[in-house]
């Protein structure tokens, strides 16, 4: 199943549509600034399953140590 | 004469007698700046052999947290004691991470150095036998292992791509091939077929960059063939790990040149995995000069780096016994210089090692859970040893530049690691019990690698002799 379009994403807590914005994430001490759908009210960030199990997973694996 | 160092008291363990293979008490003892394994067989006398040269690094290597996890399935009971009950038995302290499946005992070389004592005349495991081994392995591990196809020389089989397919079809995610690379160099269509079947990684025997080294260790001039094998794998999109067997006085002088070769062949070469020579098969007691230990290889890498590589850039493995391995990962810049990926913590995924260690004490076979530490080690290996993702797979996406930059850098990341196999003189049963590299025997038992290949001074094997006999036919339903 493909990811929903940005216009279809609504924050359940705030009942506001998500907007793409700069998000700071970190993993194993590395910080990233990426653009992801987020709630303009509470800051909730939406990560699609496709991204989480695709590119984001590859990034995690690239940073992990044995 | 032996004596202990005040700052490094004797550590008791167990080993085997190299003559009769009986389990006997042993100690790890500081002698000068080295740690020796010292043991006495009541019948065959005392043996003392260096296992680690450098007390300072020995202490550092042992300071980290250790993780233990009981195998989910124990196929054999504890009867005669380690290492005579392998199957795995309930005394084993780590789950399988990588499992070797020997698909043939034939080989197209006759190497003076061969842990499997393979030769030109041998037999191939039938596809039915391979299916049975894979089914049992799946049942024992839930498929949560890497599978290394080994031998003999697996590429003597024309049906190797079909075997790769059968491994993947059962859900094993990562398949690597242990090979001398001769056929890969000469038969690009065969390499393409392996890639199409899903082969993830070639574990390429690579003892040096000169024919003098190959002739000494393998009895043939192989330098040009190795180059072609790497190119074929690169063209087919298969990651390559260079695997030198390091022998003092033969190729320890080429350690830097091997790393240079790896750097020059990025991104198809993903790693160099050094293996200090261990003495299997019929051979007289090796002298101390015939051995090189892991920290000595690290020291050679530090010297090679000329200031860019530090000893502290390397760490012990987190799931195997710390004295079995080292690894470090490096970014390679445009000029070919290596820089460590520093400051990454040893534990990750937010998982503490402590709960696993506790679980190992209370769990019994059949009730243990998959080890998150072993899972992490598998992910690290698969992530680093597979071919770097091509741009077509990871197309840059708007706003995700930071992710793309990390993935792009991966193609210029090289892992340098080493693993010390144990022979009848160096075997430390604490290490064997924590081994996570196992061999699936023809009768489908899982046997730690060093126990499977263990031989007495007269060449008698604890497990391989049984494996050489025809496998019993499966019972009729």
Interface residues (C-beta under 8 A of the other chain):
Chain A: X20 X28 X29 X30 X32 X33 X34 X35 X36 X55 X56 X58 X59 X61 X62 X63 X64 X65 X66
Chain B: X315 X317 X318 X327 X329 X343 X344 X345 X346 X348 X349 X376 X377 X379 X380 X381 X382 X383 X389 X394 X397 X398 X399 X400 X401 X402 X403 X404 X406 X407 X409 X410 X413 X417
